[in-house]
Amino acid sequence: MNQFNVWRTVFIVGAALGFGLCVILLTSQEPGVAVHAFFVGPFSNTYFFGNLLASAIPLVLTGVAACVSFSASVFNLGLEGQVYLGSFLGVFLAWRFETFPPIVLYPFVFSIVFCCSGLLAALSGYLKIKRNVNTLISSLLISYIAIYLVDALIETVFIDPNAGMAATPYFSDRFLFAKLLPPSDLHAGLFLALIFTFSLYLVMKKSVFGFEIALTGKNPTFARYTGISVSKILMLSMFLSGGFAGMAGMIDIFGIHGRMIRGFSNGYGWNGIAVALIARNQPLWAIPSALFFAYLENAANVGALLSDITPEIARTIQATIFFTVTAETLFSFVRKKKGGEAWTPSSTASSR
Amino acid sequence: MMTPILFAALGGLFTHLSGLLNIGLEGMMLLSAFFSIYAADLTHNLLIGFLAGIGISVLLALLMGVLSLNLRANIFVVGLGVNLFANGFTVMLASLFFDSKGTIFFQNLPRLAYLEIPFIHQIPYLGSVLSGYRLLDYLAIGAVFLCAFILYKTPYGYHLRAVGKDSKAAQNAGISVYRHRMRALVLSGVFSGLGGCALSLPLQTFVGGMTNGRGWIALVAVILGRGNPIGVFYASLIFGSASALANWLQASVSMSPKLLMALPFLITLLFLVVKKNKLEEGVGR
């Protein structure tokens, strides 16, 4: 990130927090308590802080997932469905192979989930290549189909009648990740998320494949003339993107829930897009960016617990980030040269 | 069941033809659904409810326009923001005003009357199909023809489609791309607003997230309708009956309605795959 982008990011974060402050002041009966709970609360004890970190884990991974596809200038809008399918598959396999020791089960389940969610996303890439179907639209459609199908399975075949909500029974708790900061939700999946993010960073920045993705993203025509198979890059970047999204859901399930709950993913996919946009498609920057998103979510929850604000204000604050993050000319007064380095997905992804 | 989808789809049609894909339809509908019923409840006047719903939805459309056209933000991302915002904002206001996050029932609201068309409703069979709907439903069907007229018989419609087909050529021909896209967004706000009203006012209730994917289905209906009001009407009719069928199945058979809800998306996907697409040069080899 160059200095200009850093200032831009600072502005976006500041604007979001400022908006949050306004909303709290306008809606709360006891603004002092509410503001304190919102801004300081999440850091005040290990329970809140652990939960903050725990809720950042899936966001880091969906953020990274979005980074991969955006870098290749493909708009993977189906992250939500890929998260959902991955989680369900993880739960299903954990039941099916109940007798496996965890150490055998993890790599086995992880690779299957990665492949299946990846293939779900790669299907959009395939349709683009073979039938020229807009990736953005097809990934969205496929994602909705996947969500409804998984919902149908949860509600009928796999429902736990004693759960009192649409959820599957728990799988064996031997498979749950170790908790790091009890009583909070923070679990060992944190390390997995960091490892995945860092290895993707290496792939994107240090390998030939990563260079090919970046080149294809910047200028597909030029990439083709240099002998890169644009179709292959398109498919692979979608596959990786879907795979990471599937991981995000699965790690969340294995770390916290221990079963599949309808609608548990609660916008991980959508927020992952915003995380990637704030991080300007840099995998490592997805970590602070996801932490910020998780902070907003948890601050609102803590505020609701200790004061009288509603947790939903997190969504309105996150929405302001969506509004400002891609606005190119919002900061043109800072930048002397206009249109110097155009941000790719907005300019090229729309044509794909 | 069809009316809210049809209204929103007509809104999406204008932005689609102007070359923008407005994925904020869902959010606009949701916000309008809340504000229309809230205003109607406050004033005991349905007309004011309608105006409030349309107004807030247009306001959101203007915000989208300023962000994406003036500040050159990515319209998909802004649309996602609109949906997220509407989702959080309505629940926030509901818990602020009514202290409830669940279903809010407005008892004092005037009812929307059902209309019987004279003579036609007496025709056996056909009468019960064609007559006995709410004014809004007839309005929606009237709007289809109005849109068809505007898009295909007026200079504005020609210009709008020109902007969508090739914005550079349109710009060179002296048509303001900016102005037409902004107008298209405002129109999509008006229609999504009507769609939101058609959702909450007849039911006299508001539930958080009550649009339940109808905005997305409307978007899908636009694609399936091939950018043509009559096509959009048929697509909305199919999707409306599918969701009515889903409700009926939920009540009568123990089959999961979720399978049927996936159907609009599946149909559209298949349509896009089967339809003749020009392959981009080089890709696919």
Interface residues (C-beta under 8 A of the other chain):
Chain A: V23 T27 F75 L77 L127 K128 I129 K130 R131 N132 V133 N134 L136 I137 S138 L140 L141 I142 Y144 I145 Y148 L149 D151 A152 E155 T156 P220 T221 R224 V230 S231 L234 G267 W270 I273 A274 L277 T310 E312 I313 A314 R315 T316 Q318 A319 T320 I321 F322 F323 T324 V325 T326 A327 E328 T329 L330 P345 S346 S350
Chain B: L21 L63 L67 N70 L71 R72 A73 N74 F76 V77 V78 L80 G81 V82 L84 F85 N87 G88 F89 V91 M92 S95 L96 K101 G213 W216 V220 I223 S254 M255 S256 K258 L259 M261 A262 F265 L266 T268 L269 L272 V273 N277 K278 L279 E280 G282 V283 G284 R285
